[in-house]
Amino acid sequence: MPDLEKDILAYDTMRADLENRHMGEWVLVYNEALIGVFPAFEEAAAVAVARFGRGPYLIRQIGAPPVAMPASVVYNLRHA
């Protein structure tokens, strides 16, 4: 099972390059691998849920400070 702490460390190693090339976009990291860069959170979340189910996985806005959320918070993807 992927470890979120390892995904955060993997993101930190990629951060400088991502900030130079994709500032403000959204990154998806799963199992320590960069899965993709997306223009919107919703797109990153949709790919994450479709490919990896409930996770854990890291979705973070490039250049934004990390946000601490309680484990009880779950993102629910809604379809229009």
C-alpha positions in Angstrom: 0.0 0.0 0.0 1.4 3.4 -0.9 2.6 5.6 2.0 1.5 9.3 1.9 4.6 10.4 3.7 6.7 8.9 1.0 4.6 10.6 -1.7 5.2 14.0 0.1 8.9 13.3 0.1 8.8 12.4 -3.6 7.0 15.6 -4.3 9.5 17.6 -2.4 12.3 16.2 -4.5 10.4 17.3 -7.7 9.2 20.6 -6.3 11.8 23.0 -7.7 11.4 21.7 -11.3 7.6 21.6 -11.0 7.5 25.2 -9.7 9.7 26.3 -12.6 7.4 24.7 -15.2 3.9 24.4 -13.7 3.4 27.0 -11.0 -0.2 27.1 -9.8 -1.2 23.8 -11.5 -2.1 20.6 -9.6 0.1 17.6 -9.2 -0.9 14.0 -8.6 1.7 11.7 -6.9 1.0 8.1 -6.2 3.4 5.4 -4.8 6.2 8.0 -5.1 5.7 8.5 -8.8 4.5 11.6 -10.6 1.3 10.6 -12.3 0.4 13.9 -13.9 0.1 17.7 -13.7 -3.4 19.2 -14.2 -4.8 22.7 -14.6 -7.5 22.1 -12.0 -7.9 20.1 -8.7 -11.1 18.4 -10.0 -9.2 17.0 -13.0 -6.4 15.6 -10.7 -9.0 14.2 -8.3 -11.0 12.5 -11.1 -7.8 10.8 -12.4 -6.8 9.8 -8.9 -10.1 8.2 -8.1 -10.5 6.5 -11.4 -7.0 4.9 -11.3 -6.4 4.4 -7.6 -9.8 4.4 -5.8 -9.8 5.9 -2.3 -6.0 6.3 -2.1 -4.0 7.5 -0.4 -2.4 9.7 -3.0 -1.1 13.2 -2.9 -2.8 16.0 -4.8 -1.2 19.4 -4.2 -1.2 22.8 -5.9 2.3 23.5 -7.1 3.8 26.4 -5.3 1.1 26.6 -2.6 2.0 25.8 1.1 1.0 22.4 2.3 -2.4 22.2 4.0 -2.9 20.0 7.0 -6.3 18.2 7.0 -7.6 15.7 9.5 -7.8 12.1 8.4 -11.6 12.2 8.7 -11.8 14.5 5.8 -12.6 12.6 2.6 -13.0 14.1 -0.9 -16.2 13.0 -2.7 -16.1 13.4 -6.4 -19.5 14.5 -7.7 -20.7 14.1 -11.2 -22.9 16.7 -12.9 
